[in-house]
């Protein structure tokens, strides 16, 4: 009897999670990212894996898709002063999270509603044309946002921090 009740509860929970009403609120923890951000991207140069490069960077995060995804626009200032932008999307999938690629959510913590979000995402992929396990950690604390990419190469086991975005929420909206 206990096994049947447990199975029924699991089935009910799975059904509730996949209903349209639940899907509309699924993005709720990520809505903390909505807004304009200013900061920098620091990355380990792919040419030598030694040189750190820092670029002033802005990020604009907007709700889209009837609240079921976030659109992100990264605007980088190159060393010559020119600006380059790139877009990304963030949304939930049946098997994890899409954030520029499909990720498995290893950890998700939301504390102090509206103040703290921590995500640990992982996937297998490539970095510098080499097979690797990739981990991205997204940490939002108040008005500070950090997104850090870690890489572990499959062939050597070498680990490194490939890049890190550091942002502060901007009081000015838009691009």
C-alpha positions in Angstrom: 0.0 0.0 0.0 2.8 2.4 0.9 4.5 1.7 -2.4 1.3 2.4 -4.3 0.8 5.7 -2.4 4.4 6.7 -3.1 4.1 5.9 -6.8 0.8 7.8 -7.0 2.4 10.8 -5.3 5.3 10.7 -7.7 2.9 10.5 -10.7 0.8 13.4 -9.3 3.9 15.5 -8.7 5.1 14.8 -12.3 1.7 15.7 -13.6 1.5 19.0 -11.7 5.0 20.0 -12.8 4.0 19.6 -16.5 0.7 21.4 -16.4 0.6 24.8 -18.3 0.1 26.8 -15.1 3.3 25.3 -13.6 5.2 26.0 -16.9 4.2 29.7 -16.7 5.8 30.0 -13.3 8.8 27.8 -14.0 10.9 30.8 -14.9 10.2 32.5 -11.6 13.6 32.1 -10.0 15.4 33.3 -13.2 13.3 36.4 -13.3 15.7 37.8 -10.7 18.1 38.3 -13.6 15.8 40.7 -15.5 17.3 44.1 -15.9 20.4 46.0 -17.1 23.8 45.1 -15.9 27.2 46.7 -16.2 30.6 45.1 -15.6 33.3 43.1 -17.3 34.2 39.8 -18.8 37.6 38.4 -17.9 38.7 35.4 -19.9 41.7 33.2 -20.3 43.1 33.7 -23.8 42.6 30.7 -26.0 45.9 31.4 -27.7 48.1 30.6 -24.7 45.8 29.7 -21.8 47.9 32.1 -19.7 47.0 35.6 -20.6 43.9 37.1 -18.9 41.9 39.5 -21.1 39.3 41.9 -19.6 36.6 43.5 -21.6 34.0 46.1 -20.3 30.7 44.4 -20.8 27.0 45.2 -20.5 24.1 42.7 -20.2 20.4 43.3 -20.8 18.0 40.6 -19.7 14.4 40.8 -20.8 11.4 38.4 -20.3 10.2 36.9 -23.6 8.0 34.0 -24.9 5.0 34.9 -22.6 7.3 34.6 -19.6 8.7 31.2 -20.5 12.2 32.4 -21.4 14.6 35.2 -20.9 16.4 36.9 -23.8 20.0 38.1 -23.0 22.1 40.6 -24.9 25.8 40.8 -24.1 27.5 44.0 -25.3 31.3 43.9 -25.2 33.7 46.8 -25.7 36.7 45.6 -27.6 40.2 46.9 -26.8 40.0 49.2 -29.9 36.8 50.8 -28.5 34.4 49.2 -30.9 31.3 47.3 -29.5 30.3 43.8 -30.4 27.1 42.2 -29.2 25.8 38.7 -28.9 22.5 37.3 -27.8 21.5 34.3 -25.8 18.3 32.7 -24.3 17.6 31.1 -21.0 14.6 28.7 -20.6 13.7 25.4 -19.0 13.7 22.2 -21.0 12.3 18.8 -20.0 15.8 17.6 -19.3 17.4 20.7 -17.8 18.0 24.3 -18.8 18.9 25.9 -22.0 21.4 28.8 -21.6 23.2 29.1 -24.9 23.3 25.3 -24.9 21.5 22.5 -23.1 22.7 22.1 -19.5 22.0 19.8 -16.6 21.0 21.7 -13.4 23.3 20.2 -10.7 22.3 22.7 -8.0 19.7 25.4 -7.7 19.4 27.5 -4.6 17.0 30.5 -4.1 17.4 32.3 -0.8 15.9 35.5 0.5 13.3 35.8 -2.2 14.5 38.4 -4.7 18.0 38.6 -3.3 20.0 35.4 -4.0 20.1 32.8 -6.7 22.8 30.2 -7.2 22.8 27.8 -10.2 25.4 25.1 -10.9 25.1 23.9 -14.5 27.1 21.2 -16.3 27.4 19.6 -19.7 29.8 17.7 -21.8 31.1 19.7 -24.8 34.3 21.2 -26.3 36.6 24.0 -25.2 39.5 25.1 -27.4 38.5 22.2 -29.8 39.0 19.6 -27.1 36.5 17.4 -25.4 35.7 18.7 -22.0 33.3 18.6 -19.0 32.0 22.2 -18.6 30.5 23.7 -15.5 28.9 27.2 -15.3 28.1 28.7 -11.9 25.6 31.6 -11.9 25.6 33.5 -8.6 23.2 36.5 -8.0 23.6 38.2 -4.7 21.5 41.4 -4.4 22.7 43.7 -7.2 25.8 41.6 -8.1 25.8 38.9 -10.7 28.8 36.6 -11.4 28.8 33.9 -14.2 31.9 31.7 -14.1 32.8 28.9 -16.6 35.1 26.1 -15.5 36.5 23.5 -17.8 38.0 20.0 -17.3 39.6 18.5 -20.3 38.7 14.8 -21.0 42.1 13.9 -22.4 44.4 15.2 -19.6 42.1 16.0 -16.7 43.5 19.5 -16.7 41.1 22.0 -15.0 40.9 25.7 -15.5 38.6 28.7 -15.1 37.9 29.8 -18.7 36.0 33.0 -18.0 34.1 35.0 -15.5 31.5 37.8 -16.0 31.2 40.2 -13.1 28.2 42.6 -13.2 26.4 45.1 -11.0 22.7 45.9 -11.6 22.5 49.2 -13.5 20.1 51.9 -12.4 19.7 52.9 -16.0 17.6 50.5 -18.1 18.2 49.5 -21.7 21.2 49.1 -23.9 
